[in-house]
Amino acid sequence: MIVEVKSNSVMFLPLDDRILKQLPSCDYFEEFIGVTNAGEAIIRAPKSAYVENGCHSQGKWLFNLHSGIVKRMK
């Protein structure tokens, strides 16, 4: 849930597996990092703690709480 102070609105949309289903099956987990000025949640998929080789960090992703779209940050 993200509260936008300027518009006094609340945004709530479950992330579900929108990011994880795009990644190799390495038992990744996601960390919430923060929110952009555009209101997108920044999510990080760090290196898998469960698989030793071949499961590197998948970087940061943007999650649009209005549309549900996720995309890798550049």
Chimera marker file (.cmm) of the C-alpha trace (Angstrom):
<marker_set name="trace">
<marker id="1" x="0.000" y="0.000" z="0.000" r="1" g="1" b="0" radius="0.5"/>
<marker id="2" x="1.300" y="3.434" z="-0.951" r="1" g="1" b="0" radius="0.5"/>
<marker id="3" x="-0.243" y="6.688" z="0.232" r="1" g="1" b="0" radius="0.5"/>
<marker id="4" x="0.093" y="9.631" z="-2.132" r="1" g="1" b="0" radius="0.5"/>
<marker id="5" x="0.093" y="12.772" z="0.004" r="1" g="1" b="0" radius="0.5"/>
<marker id="6" x="-0.512" y="15.315" z="-2.804" r="1" g="1" b="0" radius="0.5"/>
<marker id="7" x="-3.732" y="13.715" z="-4.006" r="1" g="1" b="0" radius="0.5"/>
<marker id="8" x="-4.579" y="12.204" z="-0.620" r="1" g="1" b="0" radius="0.5"/>
<marker id="9" x="-5.134" y="8.809" z="-2.253" r="1" g="1" b="0" radius="0.5"/>
<marker id="10" x="-4.170" y="5.273" z="-1.340" r="1" g="1" b="0" radius="0.5"/>
<marker id="11" x="-2.852" y="2.782" z="-3.892" r="1" g="1" b="0" radius="0.5"/>
<marker id="12" x="-3.047" y="-0.914" z="-3.139" r="1" g="1" b="0" radius="0.5"/>
<marker id="13" x="-2.394" y="-3.688" z="-5.629" r="1" g="1" b="0" radius="0.5"/>
<marker id="14" x="-0.796" y="-7.032" z="-4.763" r="1" g="1" b="0" radius="0.5"/>
<marker id="15" x="2.515" y="-7.723" z="-6.500" r="1" g="1" b="0" radius="0.5"/>
<marker id="16" x="1.826" y="-11.477" z="-6.537" r="1" g="1" b="0" radius="0.5"/>
<marker id="17" x="4.338" y="-13.218" z="-8.837" r="1" g="1" b="0" radius="0.5"/>
<marker id="18" x="4.464" y="-10.486" z="-11.521" r="1" g="1" b="0" radius="0.5"/>
<marker id="19" x="8.257" y="-10.207" z="-11.222" r="1" g="1" b="0" radius="0.5"/>
<marker id="20" x="9.187" y="-13.725" z="-10.106" r="1" g="1" b="0" radius="0.5"/>
<marker id="21" x="7.429" y="-15.392" z="-13.055" r="1" g="1" b="0" radius="0.5"/>
<marker id="22" x="9.806" y="-13.494" z="-15.392" r="1" g="1" b="0" radius="0.5"/>
<marker id="23" x="12.939" y="-14.783" z="-13.642" r="1" g="1" b="0" radius="0.5"/>
<marker id="24" x="14.777" y="-18.105" z="-13.804" r="1" g="1" b="0" radius="0.5"/>
<marker id="25" x="13.557" y="-20.597" z="-11.204" r="1" g="1" b="0" radius="0.5"/>
<marker id="26" x="16.179" y="-19.873" z="-8.550" r="1" g="1" b="0" radius="0.5"/>
<marker id="27" x="14.016" y="-19.301" z="-5.477" r="1" g="1" b="0" radius="0.5"/>
<marker id="28" x="14.437" y="-15.538" z="-5.673" r="1" g="1" b="0" radius="0.5"/>
<marker id="29" x="12.783" y="-13.254" z="-3.158" r="1" g="1" b="0" radius="0.5"/>
<marker id="30" x="11.814" y="-9.598" z="-3.483" r="1" g="1" b="0" radius="0.5"/>
<marker id="31" x="12.674" y="-6.585" z="-1.339" r="1" g="1" b="0" radius="0.5"/>
<marker id="32" x="10.731" y="-3.323" z="-1.309" r="1" g="1" b="0" radius="0.5"/>
<marker id="33" x="13.225" y="-0.462" z="-1.766" r="1" g="1" b="0" radius="0.5"/>
<marker id="34" x="11.049" y="2.651" z="-2.035" r="1" g="1" b="0" radius="0.5"/>
<marker id="35" x="8.790" y="4.662" z="-4.313" r="1" g="1" b="0" radius="0.5"/>
<marker id="36" x="9.608" y="6.820" z="-7.337" r="1" g="1" b="0" radius="0.5"/>
<marker id="37" x="8.270" y="10.352" z="-7.819" r="1" g="1" b="0" radius="0.5"/>
<marker id="38" x="5.856" y="8.822" z="-10.362" r="1" g="1" b="0" radius="0.5"/>
<marker id="39" x="4.398" y="6.576" z="-7.638" r="1" g="1" b="0" radius="0.5"/>
<marker id="40" x="5.907" y="3.287" z="-8.802" r="1" g="1" b="0" radius="0.5"/>
<marker id="41" x="7.198" y="0.881" z="-6.171" r="1" g="1" b="0" radius="0.5"/>
<marker id="42" x="10.882" y="-0.063" z="-6.510" r="1" g="1" b="0" radius="0.5"/>
<marker id="43" x="11.419" y="-3.775" z="-5.895" r="1" g="1" b="0" radius="0.5"/>
<marker id="44" x="14.804" y="-5.532" z="-5.820" r="1" g="1" b="0" radius="0.5"/>
<marker id="45" x="15.428" y="-9.216" z="-6.577" r="1" g="1" b="0" radius="0.5"/>
<marker id="46" x="18.821" y="-9.963" z="-4.972" r="1" g="1" b="0" radius="0.5"/>
<marker id="47" x="21.027" y="-12.977" z="-5.618" r="1" g="1" b="0" radius="0.5"/>
<marker id="48" x="19.329" y="-16.186" z="-4.593" r="1" g="1" b="0" radius="0.5"/>
<marker id="49" x="20.278" y="-17.268" z="-1.089" r="1" g="1" b="0" radius="0.5"/>
<marker id="50" x="19.264" y="-20.854" z="-1.900" r="1" g="1" b="0" radius="0.5"/>
<marker id="51" x="21.181" y="-21.627" z="-5.113" r="1" g="1" b="0" radius="0.5"/>
<marker id="52" x="24.962" y="-21.172" z="-5.144" r="1" g="1" b="0" radius="0.5"/>
<marker id="53" x="25.715" y="-20.928" z="-8.885" r="1" g="1" b="0" radius="0.5"/>
<marker id="54" x="23.963" y="-19.243" z="-11.778" r="1" g="1" b="0" radius="0.5"/>
<marker id="55" x="21.343" y="-17.283" z="-9.817" r="1" g="1" b="0" radius="0.5"/>
<marker id="56" x="22.740" y="-13.773" z="-9.802" r="1" g="1" b="0" radius="0.5"/>
<marker id="57" x="20.935" y="-10.623" z="-8.680" r="1" g="1" b="0" radius="0.5"/>
<marker id="58" x="18.085" y="-9.684" z="-11.008" r="1" g="1" b="0" radius="0.5"/>
<marker id="59" x="18.367" y="-5.986" z="-10.145" r="1" g="1" b="0" radius="0.5"/>
<marker id="60" x="15.673" y="-3.438" z="-9.463" r="1" g="1" b="0" radius="0.5"/>
<marker id="61" x="12.167" y="-3.446" z="-10.911" r="1" g="1" b="0" radius="0.5"/>
<marker id="62" x="9.390" y="-0.863" z="-11.091" r="1" g="1" b="0" radius="0.5"/>
<marker id="63" x="5.863" y="-1.890" z="-10.139" r="1" g="1" b="0" radius="0.5"/>
<marker id="64" x="3.092" y="0.439" z="-11.274" r="1" g="1" b="0" radius="0.5"/>
<marker id="65" x="0.349" y="0.223" z="-8.677" r="1" g="1" b="0" radius="0.5"/>
<marker id="66" x="-2.225" y="1.706" z="-11.054" r="1" g="1" b="0" radius="0.5"/>
<marker id="67" x="-1.737" y="-0.617" z="-14.030" r="1" g="1" b="0" radius="0.5"/>
<marker id="68" x="-0.060" y="-3.626" z="-12.403" r="1" g="1" b="0" radius="0.5"/>
<marker id="69" x="2.769" y="-3.475" z="-14.954" r="1" g="1" b="0" radius="0.5"/>
<marker id="70" x="6.272" y="-4.421" z="-13.833" r="1" g="1" b="0" radius="0.5"/>
<marker id="71" x="9.436" y="-3.551" z="-15.726" r="1" g="1" b="0" radius="0.5"/>
<marker id="72" x="13.141" y="-3.751" z="-15.083" r="1" g="1" b="0" radius="0.5"/>
<marker id="73" x="14.761" y="-0.459" z="-14.089" r="1" g="1" b="0" radius="0.5"/>
<marker id="74" x="17.349" y="0.852" z="-16.510" r="1" g="1" b="0" radius="0.5"/>
<link id1="1" id2="2" r="1" g="1" b="0" radius="0.2"/>
<link id1="2" id2="3" r="1" g="1" b="0" radius="0.2"/>
<link id1="3" id2="4" r="1" g="1" b="0" radius="0.2"/>
<link id1="4" id2="5" r="1" g="1" b="0" radius="0.2"/>
<link id1="5" id2="6" r="1" g="1" b="0" radius="0.2"/>
<link id1="6" id2="7" r="1" g="1" b="0" radius="0.2"/>
<link id1="7" id2="8" r="1" g="1" b="0" radius="0.2"/>
<link id1="8" id2="9" r="1" g="1" b="0" radius="0.2"/>
<link id1="9" id2="10" r="1" g="1" b="0" radius="0.2"/>
<link id1="10" id2="11" r="1" g="1" b="0" radius="0.2"/>
<link id1="11" id2="12" r="1" g="1" b="0" radius="0.2"/>
<link id1="12" id2="13" r="1" g="1" b="0" radius="0.2"/>
<link id1="13" id2="14" r="1" g="1" b="0" radius="0.2"/>
<link id1="14" id2="15" r="1" g="1" b="0" radius="0.2"/>
<link id1="15" id2="16" r="1" g="1" b="0" radius="0.2"/>
<link id1="16" id2="17" r="1" g="1" b="0" radius="0.2"/>
<link id1="17" id2="18" r="1" g="1" b="0" radius="0.2"/>
<link id1="18" id2="19" r="1" g="1" b="0" radius="0.2"/>
<link id1="19" id2="20" r="1" g="1" b="0" radius="0.2"/>
<link id1="20" id2="21" r="1" g="1" b="0" radius="0.2"/>
<link id1="21" id2="22" r="1" g="1" b="0" radius="0.2"/>
<link id1="22" id2="23" r="1" g="1" b="0" radius="0.2"/>
<link id1="23" id2="24" r="1" g="1" b="0" radius="0.2"/>
<link id1="24" id2="25" r="1" g="1" b="0" radius="0.2"/>
<link id1="25" id2="26" r="1" g="1" b="0" radius="0.2"/>
<link id1="26" id2="27" r="1" g="1" b="0" radius="0.2"/>
<link id1="27" id2="28" r="1" g="1" b="0" radius="0.2"/>
<link id1="28" id2="29" r="1" g="1" b="0" radius="0.2"/>
<link id1="29" id2="30" r="1" g="1" b="0" radius="0.2"/>
<link id1="30" id2="31" r="1" g="1" b="0" radius="0.2"/>
<link id1="31" id2="32" r="1" g="1" b="0" radius="0.2"/>
<link id1="32" id2="33" r="1" g="1" b="0" radius="0.2"/>
<link id1="33" id2="34" r="1" g="1" b="0" radius="0.2"/>
<link id1="34" id2="35" r="1" g="1" b="0" radius="0.2"/>
<link id1="35" id2="36" r="1" g="1" b="0" radius="0.2"/>
<link id1="36" id2="37" r="1" g="1" b="0" radius="0.2"/>
<link id1="37" id2="38" r="1" g="1" b="0" radius="0.2"/>
<link id1="38" id2="39" r="1" g="1" b="0" radius="0.2"/>
<link id1="39" id2="40" r="1" g="1" b="0" radius="0.2"/>
<link id1="40" id2="41" r="1" g="1" b="0" radius="0.2"/>
<link id1="41" id2="42" r="1" g="1" b="0" radius="0.2"/>
<link id1="42" id2="43" r="1" g="1" b="0" radius="0.2"/>
<link id1="43" id2="44" r="1" g="1" b="0" radius="0.2"/>
<link id1="44" id2="45" r="1" g="1" b="0" radius="0.2"/>
<link id1="45" id2="46" r="1" g="1" b="0" radius="0.2"/>
<link id1="46" id2="47" r="1" g="1" b="0" radius="0.2"/>
<link id1="47" id2="48" r="1" g="1" b="0" radius="0.2"/>
<link id1="48" id2="49" r="1" g="1" b="0" radius="0.2"/>
<link id1="49" id2="50" r="1" g="1" b="0" radius="0.2"/>
<link id1="50" id2="51" r="1" g="1" b="0" radius="0.2"/>
<link id1="51" id2="52" r="1" g="1" b="0" radius="0.2"/>
<link id1="52" id2="53" r="1" g="1" b="0" radius="0.2"/>
<link id1="53" id2="54" r="1" g="1" b="0" radius="0.2"/>
<link id1="54" id2="55" r="1" g="1" b="0" radius="0.2"/>
<link id1="55" id2="56" r="1" g="1" b="0" radius="0.2"/>
<link id1="56" id2="57" r="1" g="1" b="0" radius="0.2"/>
<link id1="57" id2="58" r="1" g="1" b="0" radius="0.2"/>
<link id1="58" id2="59" r="1" g="1" b="0" radius="0.2"/>
<link id1="59" id2="60" r="1" g="1" b="0" radius="0.2"/>
<link id1="60" id2="61" r="1" g="1" b="0" radius="0.2"/>
<link id1="61" id2="62" r="1" g="1" b="0" radius="0.2"/>
<link id1="62" id2="63" r="1" g="1" b="0" radius="0.2"/>
<link id1="63" id2="64" r="1" g="1" b="0" radius="0.2"/>
<link id1="64" id2="65" r="1" g="1" b="0" radius="0.2"/>
<link id1="65" id2="66" r="1" g="1" b="0" radius="0.2"/>
<link id1="66" id2="67" r="1" g="1" b="0" radius="0.2"/>
<link id1="67" id2="68" r="1" g="1" b="0" radius="0.2"/>
<link id1="68" id2="69" r="1" g="1" b="0" radius="0.2"/>
<link id1="69" id2="70" r="1" g="1" b="0" radius="0.2"/>
<link id1="70" id2="71" r="1" g="1" b="0" radius="0.2"/>
<link id1="71" id2="72" r="1" g="1" b="0" radius="0.2"/>
<link id1="72" id2="73" r="1" g="1" b="0" radius="0.2"/>
<link id1="73" id2="74" r="1" g="1" b="0" radius="0.2"/>
</marker_set>
